[in-house]
Amino acid sequence: MPSHKPEYGNFFEFKKDDIFHNRIKTFPEVDFFIYTSSVYYNNENQNHENPDTPGGNLSLYDLNVNRIAHSAGLDTQLITPFVTKAGSFYNFKTVSTSNFNLDFALGDKVEGSYPLTASISIDTYAASPTAAKQSVLYSLRSTFDHYSILNPHYAYSSSFGDKEYQTLNLISIPSIFYGSSIKKGSVVLKYYVTGTVLAEAADTNRDGRLIQTSGSSTGEVIGVVLYNEGFLCITSSTNISAHTEAYKPADGTKYNASWHYFANTGSESSVSSSYSLTFRGTNYIETMTMFAHAKENQLNHSNNPTFLSGTLNAYSAPDIYHENSQATIKNIVTSSYKGYSSSFKPVTYISKIGIYDKDKNLIAIAGIANPVRKLEERSYTFKLKLDI
């Protein structure tokens, strides 16, 4: 049970009715803008703000921010995670078991790298069931079929098509951007050509379907959203305009604009097209509200040197040392009359409240903007909130 501690050293335990646990539900808005293979997150250029975090990325731990990057043959300021190979075989997930066993001896240091960053990724697949396409779809197959009870467009194979034989545009969104899930009804995709909105799609019905809301194919279902898993699966390859560009970097062939090429980040030659992806996340913040009570006839002593009048120097003799027992408490009660002092009253000012765990370890300090004047006959209750 947490406790709060007054300045003079006593602890007060929070009672059952003094602690409340709450959960705040927030919906942070996220915006990605993609143009000529560059991704911009919330209209910010991270390469300018933080050269160690690529554009469109978030740093997972905010480590190595604005530090000097690696240079050949030069010492750097970058910090690195590391583990030492020991009998427990504790290791990084990025190092395979075979490499860990063969390439490192006991006592060797295995290093990783910071910063660790995350951003959206876009993968396009042709209609043929290739091995690369199947390896991704097989990992999502049970998820697609699980949500098919909500909407048949989710089904891995149905009258709406077999995803192994459909052209797919799979957009992966790491959970650091949306928290617990993507908020239903908040996903909006915009396809621009020369700065003009060519087509727009959204999950207007909040059932996972991405429905085109403007453009030549208005009303068409172009794909589905996996809200909890952070995937947008676009299945439509219908041409939405007569505009053509070299969307595929491997060849110079020009293709008609379609949702299959939405958020294309692989080609810098498609300079006329740009894309916008916006949504809201669902994030939960656990909070603890605590009520600390300063009751009557309590907390009227202070260890602050100004609490006593006169000197606080200890009295010492050749063979004795003790504190000054003659020091008196300073009377700071003001009088209405000049030259006269009011009757003495113990007065203190509460400026901070310390929160301790059950082992008397300080875990938090609550500061008060303006110190509260505490008299013997007065009681106060301080409301404290702690995010956990």
Secondary structure, DSSP 8 states (H G I E B T S, - for coil): --EEE-TTS--EE--GGGEEEEEEEE--EEEEEEETTEEEETTB-HHHH-TTS-TT-EESS--STT----BTTB-------EEE--TT----TTS-HHHHHHH--TT-EEE--S--EE--EEEEE-SS--HHHHHHHHHHHHHHHHHTTT-GGG-SEETTEEGGGS-EEEEE--GGGTBTEE-TT--EEEEEETTEEEEEEE-TTSSSEEEEEESTTTT-EEEEEETTTTEEEE----EEEEEEE---TTS---EEEEGGGTT--S-SS--SEEEEEEEEEEEEEEEEEEEEEE-TT-S----SGGGEES----EEETTEEE--TT-EE------SSTT--------EEEEEEEEE-TTS-EEEEEEEEEEEEE-TT--EEEEEEEE-
